[in-house]
C-alpha cells in the first residue's frame, strides 16, 4: 500500500514524539550536579569536598565554580574558601509563580502579626521532602527568635512540617524539637490540592518573661491566615 507523503510525515512525527529525546550536555549537567550537591549539604563545601562527592577531578569543576559564583548562584567564604548556595535559584523559581503572589500578599499580614504578638513569624513550604522557610517577619523586640529564610529542616520535626504533611487540620501547636525551650504554633495557608500550600508559624521562647500562650498565638495566626486567604481569593 502506498503511503502519502503527509501521512508518512505524520507517522514519523508521532514516532518522534513518543520517545523522549536524550541529549548530552556535560557542562550543564556538571553545573547542576554542583548546585544539587551544595543544596543537599547542611554545611558549605570546599572544592576538594565537592570533587570527592561528585567523583570528579578538582580541575574539572573549578571553572564551573568560578562561573556559578560570578553569576551569584554560589557564594565563597573568604576565610574557609568553602562554597554555599545563594537564594538566586529560589528567586528564579518563584519569580512568576503562585508562591510569588503568596509572598506578596503575605507580607502585610505577617508584619501586623509580628507587631501584635511582638514575636517573629515565618512562612514555609514543603520542598523535596524538607521544610523550606520562604519568608520571615522579625519581631520589633531587641531580643527575638527568628528562623532564617532559606533554612531547610526535617519536616516531621517541625510544627509547620507536620501540619503540611497531615491530611487534615488547619492549626498545630507543639514544643520545638530542634530548639530547647521553644514553642511553635502554625496555621495552614491554602491546601495540598491547590496551587498554594504553606504554613504560617510563630516560634517563641517558653522561658521568656510574659511568654505567649498557645491559644493567644493561634488566634492571631488565624486572623493573619484569613487576611492572606482573602487576598489570594481562596
C-alpha positions as CSV (number, residue, x, y, z in Angstrom):
1,X,0.0,0.0,0.0
2,X,1.3,3.4,-0.9
3,X,1.7,5.9,1.9
4,X,1.0,9.6,1.0
5,X,3.9,11.9,2.0
6,X,1.8,13.8,4.5
7,X,0.8,10.5,6.2
8,X,4.4,9.3,6.3
9,X,5.5,12.7,7.9
10,X,2.7,12.4,10.4
11,X,3.7,8.9,11.4
12,X,7.3,10.0,11.7
13,X,6.4,12.9,14.0
14,X,4.2,10.6,16.1
15,X,7.1,8.2,16.5
16,X,9.4,11.0,17.4
17,X,7.0,12.5,20.0
18,X,6.5,9.1,21.6
19,X,10.2,9.0,22.6
20,X,11.8,11.5,24.9
21,X,15.0,12.7,23.2
22,X,18.2,12.5,25.2
23,X,21.0,14.9,24.6
24,X,24.3,15.0,26.4
25,X,25.2,18.4,27.8
26,X,28.1,17.7,30.1
27,X,28.8,21.3,31.2
28,X,25.2,21.9,32.2
29,X,24.9,18.5,34.0
30,X,28.2,19.3,35.8
31,X,26.8,22.7,37.0
32,X,23.5,21.1,38.1
33,X,25.4,18.4,40.0
34,X,27.3,21.0,41.9
35,X,24.2,23.0,42.8
36,X,22.3,19.9,43.9
37,X,25.3,18.7,46.0
38,X,25.6,22.0,47.8
39,X,21.8,22.3,48.3
40,X,21.8,18.8,49.9
41,X,24.7,19.6,52.2
42,X,23.9,21.1,55.7
43,X,27.3,22.9,55.6
44,X,29.4,24.7,53.0
45,X,31.8,22.5,50.9
46,X,35.3,23.1,49.7
47,X,36.5,22.4,46.1
48,X,38.1,19.1,47.3
49,X,34.9,18.0,49.1
50,X,32.8,18.7,46.1
51,X,35.2,16.9,43.8
52,X,35.0,13.9,46.2
53,X,31.2,13.9,46.5
54,X,30.8,14.2,42.7
55,X,33.6,11.8,41.9
56,X,35.2,14.3,39.6
57,X,38.6,16.0,39.5
58,X,39.1,19.3,41.2
59,X,40.4,20.9,38.0
60,X,37.3,19.7,36.2
61,X,34.8,21.6,38.4
62,X,36.9,24.6,39.4
63,X,35.9,26.7,36.3
64,X,32.3,25.8,36.9
65,X,32.5,27.0,40.5
66,X,34.0,30.3,39.4
67,X,31.3,30.8,36.8
68,X,28.5,29.9,39.3
69,X,30.0,32.3,41.9
70,X,30.3,35.1,39.3
71,X,26.6,34.6,38.3
72,X,25.6,34.8,42.0
73,X,24.4,31.2,42.3
74,X,27.1,30.4,44.8
75,X,29.0,32.3,47.5
76,X,32.6,31.6,48.5
77,X,33.6,32.2,52.1
78,X,36.6,34.5,52.1
79,X,38.2,32.7,55.1
80,X,37.5,29.0,54.6
81,X,37.2,29.1,50.8
82,X,34.1,26.9,51.0
83,X,31.1,27.2,48.8
84,X,27.4,27.5,49.7
85,X,24.3,28.2,47.5
86,X,22.7,31.7,47.4
87,X,19.0,32.3,47.1
88,X,19.4,33.0,43.3
89,X,17.7,29.8,42.3
90,X,14.9,30.5,44.8
91,X,14.3,33.9,43.3
92,X,14.2,32.4,39.8
93,X,11.9,29.6,40.7
94,X,9.3,31.9,42.3
95,X,9.6,34.9,40.0
96,X,6.3,34.1,38.2
97,X,4.5,31.5,40.3
98,X,1.7,31.2,42.9
99,X,4.3,31.4,45.6
100,X,5.4,34.9,44.4
101,X,1.8,36.0,44.8
102,X,1.7,34.4,48.2
103,X,4.9,36.2,49.3
104,X,3.5,39.5,48.0
105,X,0.1,39.3,49.8
106,X,1.5,37.7,53.0
107,X,4.0,40.5,53.7
108,X,1.4,42.8,55.3
109,X,-0.5,40.3,57.5
110,X,2.9,38.9,58.6
111,X,4.0,42.4,59.6
112,X,0.8,43.0,61.6
113,X,1.1,39.6,63.2
114,X,4.7,40.3,64.4
115,X,3.7,43.7,65.7
116,X,0.7,42.3,67.6
117,X,2.5,39.4,69.2
118,X,5.9,41.1,69.5
119,X,7.3,37.8,68.1
120,X,8.8,36.8,64.8
121,X,6.8,34.8,62.3
122,X,7.8,32.8,59.2
123,X,6.2,31.2,56.2
124,X,7.3,27.7,55.0
125,X,6.5,25.2,52.3
126,X,7.5,21.5,51.7
127,X,10.2,21.3,49.0
128,X,11.7,18.0,48.0
129,X,10.6,16.4,51.3
130,X,12.1,19.2,53.5
131,X,10.5,22.2,55.2
132,X,11.8,25.3,53.4
133,X,11.4,28.7,55.0
134,X,10.5,31.2,52.3
135,X,9.7,34.4,54.2
136,X,10.1,35.9,57.6
137,X,9.0,39.0,59.6
138,X,11.1,39.9,62.6
139,X,9.8,40.8,66.0
140,X,10.2,44.5,66.9
141,X,11.8,43.5,70.2
142,X,15.6,43.8,70.6
143,X,15.7,40.2,71.9
144,X,13.9,37.9,69.4
145,X,13.9,34.4,67.9
146,X,13.9,34.3,64.1
147,X,14.2,31.5,61.6
148,X,16.5,32.0,58.6
149,X,14.9,32.4,55.2
150,X,16.2,29.6,53.0
151,X,16.6,27.3,56.0
152,X,15.7,23.7,55.4
153,X,14.5,21.4,58.2
154,X,13.3,17.8,58.7
155,X,9.5,18.3,58.1
156,X,8.4,15.8,60.8
157,X,10.4,17.6,63.4
158,X,8.7,21.0,63.0
159,X,5.1,22.1,63.7
160,X,4.9,23.6,60.2
161,X,6.1,20.5,58.6
162,X,3.8,18.1,60.4
163,X,0.9,20.4,59.7
164,X,1.6,20.4,55.9
165,X,2.2,16.7,55.8
166,X,-1.1,16.0,57.6
167,X,-4.2,15.3,55.5
168,X,-6.4,17.2,57.8
169,X,-6.2,20.0,60.4
170,X,-5.7,23.7,59.9
171,X,-3.6,24.5,63.0
172,X,-1.0,22.9,65.2
173,X,0.9,23.8,68.4
174,X,3.9,21.9,69.7
175,X,7.2,22.1,71.6
176,X,10.0,22.7,69.2
177,X,12.1,19.5,68.6
178,X,15.1,21.3,67.3
179,X,15.5,24.1,69.9
180,X,15.1,23.6,73.6
181,X,12.7,25.9,75.4
182,X,10.9,27.0,72.3
183,X,7.2,26.6,71.5
184,X,5.7,26.6,68.0
185,X,2.3,27.3,66.5
186,X,1.4,27.0,62.9
187,X,-1.7,27.6,60.7
188,X,-2.2,26.2,57.1
189,X,-2.3,28.6,54.2
190,X,-4.1,27.1,51.1
191,X,-4.4,23.4,50.7
192,X,-2.4,20.4,49.5
193,X,-4.6,20.1,46.4
194,X,-4.4,23.8,45.5
195,X,-1.8,26.0,43.9
196,X,-0.7,27.3,47.3
197,X,0.1,25.1,50.3
198,X,2.2,26.8,53.0
199,X,2.3,27.1,56.8
200,X,2.5,30.4,58.7
201,X,4.1,29.9,62.1
202,X,5.3,31.7,65.2
203,X,8.1,30.3,67.4
204,X,8.7,31.9,70.8
205,X,10.8,31.4,73.9
206,X,8.8,29.5,76.5
207,X,11.1,30.7,79.4
208,X,10.8,34.4,78.4
209,X,9.0,36.6,80.8
210,X,5.4,37.0,79.7
211,X,5.8,34.2,77.2
212,X,2.8,33.8,74.9
213,X,0.1,31.2,75.5
214,X,-0.6,28.9,72.5
215,X,-4.2,29.9,72.2
216,X,-3.3,33.6,72.0
217,X,-0.8,32.9,69.3
218,X,-3.2,30.7,67.3
219,X,-5.9,33.3,67.4
220,X,-3.6,35.9,66.0
221,X,-2.3,33.4,63.4
222,X,-5.9,32.6,62.2
223,X,-6.6,36.3,61.7
224,X,-3.4,36.7,59.6
225,X,-4.2,33.5,57.7
226,X,-7.7,34.8,56.9
227,X,-6.3,38.0,55.6
228,X,-3.9,36.1,53.3
229,X,-6.6,33.8,52.1
230,X,-8.8,36.7,51.3
231,X,-6.1,38.5,49.3
232,X,-5.4,35.3,47.4
233,X,-9.1,34.8,46.7
234,X,-9.1,31.4,48.5
